[in-house]
Structure formats: structure tokens, C-alpha cells
Amino acid sequence: MIRAIVFSVALFGPTLAAAQTLEIQTVTDGVWAIVGEKEQRSPENLANNATFGLVLTDNGAVLIDPGGSWKGAEALHAAIRGVTDQPVTHVINTGGQDHRWLGNGYWQAQGASLIASEDAVADHRARGSMQMTALSQLLGAALEGTEPSYADVTFSDSYTLDLGGLTFEIMHPGAAHTPGDSFVWVADRHVVFTGDIVYVERILGVGDQSSITEWPAAFEAVAATGATHVVPGHGHATTLEQARADTYDYLMNLRAQIGALLDEGGDIMDAPAVDQSAFSYLEQFDALAARNAQTAFQQMEWE
């Protein structure tokens, strides 16, 4: 049974007083989802507007994604101390968005080893300056201390981490929300951490860095694990069924609607009007659905 507790990181002193409340969701034995806001980045959430993962082993803890800033990583660390005294020995970057890597420097300063796909690191290097500029506007002084810092260990398609009696299979199935997206499969706990390959409860974002073409296949690679527990990149830990409904089905509908528009000779200005109403239950739908359609049109026009 999945349980959730609310944990206020502001309890841990003045340096974290502006941090958001993070929700610690118990997923299974020794596994937690750390669920951040589903809203925009802000000084209050420190760019931790995403879901992170924590797994305890006999030889330390593994953190899936480091937080979106130095202070965001510090806030995550405070949350982790609420459930364990074990040190975080490894941090896995699952993709190229800021909350998947811009907290790296904090964790490296704690002695943790950072792991990411080669494609993710290339994306970090390509978009890091742009992300830092955007965060400076969104976070202001809360961005203090944050500097781009890159993974210590990189891999092409897959990497296996054996630690404290558990095996972490880190797989980069191809581009999805970002070019270097990976998921982490922990078979002994029947749990998969999807990064931004899976969104639940809120609509996913199709950006210029995304691949509307490859994303569905990346989802199917996640689904092939048969995981009992899915810790998504955004939203609460859930099941493969909900993950498919909120992510894969949305992607396939969007592809079908834009494909039909292209077949009819429509143009990009028509894209926002395609029918996505079946997914209006998802948070952020009004903010992102039209933009997703236009970006998908641009990408599919050249398939």
C-alpha cells in the first residue's frame, strides 16, 4: 500500500525557510517518491517542481534526480533526512530538464557519485546556459549557489549499478521529453523510476527539445518492465495503467490528431484547435495543450 506524509522542509532552519512543502510518499519497502509541485518553478519550490525518487540499500541511499538548484538539492536532502540517516552515495540524472541535473553540484559536494546518459549530458551542456538564465528570472536570489555540474559516470544505452544488495538498471531507450531521458528499474522492489518519460495527474509538455516521434517507444520500454510501482517524473507514484492513460494515450491521441490535420492540408495555426478534450482532466491542460499541439505539428511536419 502506498502511503504519503507531508514533510515541511522549512523545519530545517533558515536556509530552507523558503522551500516548498515536499510530500514524502512511501512506495514500497525502502522506496519513496518525493513529490514536488506540479506548477511553474518559483522561489518557493526552488525549481523542485517535479517528482524525485529515493531507494535505501545496505550501503547507502540512491537518489533519482538531484533537484533543480543548489538550494533545491539542499531541500531534498532535508526531506531525505526525515526518513533515513543513510548517506546519499549515488544520484541518477534521468534527463535534461533543470530539476534533473542542476542540483548536481550540491550532491557532488556531499561526496555522491552522479550518473547520467551521454545524451543527457550533451543536453545539459547545450541548454544549461539557457536554463540558468530562465531560472534566474523565476527564482531570483533563490538560485544562489547553483552552477552547472556534470555527471561523474556516463553511459550510452544502459548502465547497471549494484549497491547494498540491490541492482539498479538505468536505461536510456531514446528521446522522450528530452534527448537523454532514462528510466531506472529496480526489479527486487518491482519499481520503476521514469523521469520525464511519464507524467501523471498533469499534462506532459512537448517542447522543442522533445521527440513526439520517439516518446511513445520510450514509454513502451518502461512498460516492458511490468513494474508494480511507477514513480513518474511528475505526479504521485502510481500504476502502469494510470501511467499509460495519462502519458502514452495522450501522446498517441496528439499524434493522431496532428497527423489527420497534416493529411487535410492544415497549417500550424490550426493545431491548437485539434481535439484533446479527453485529457482536459489533467492539471495544466489549459496552459499547455495548445502549445503541445503546435510543437507536435512542427515536429511531425518533417517526419
Summary of the structure (lengths in Angstrom):
residues: 303
radius of gyration: 18.4
end to end distance: 43.3
largest distance: 59.9
contacts: 1137
relative contact order: 0.12
helix: 38%
strand: 26%
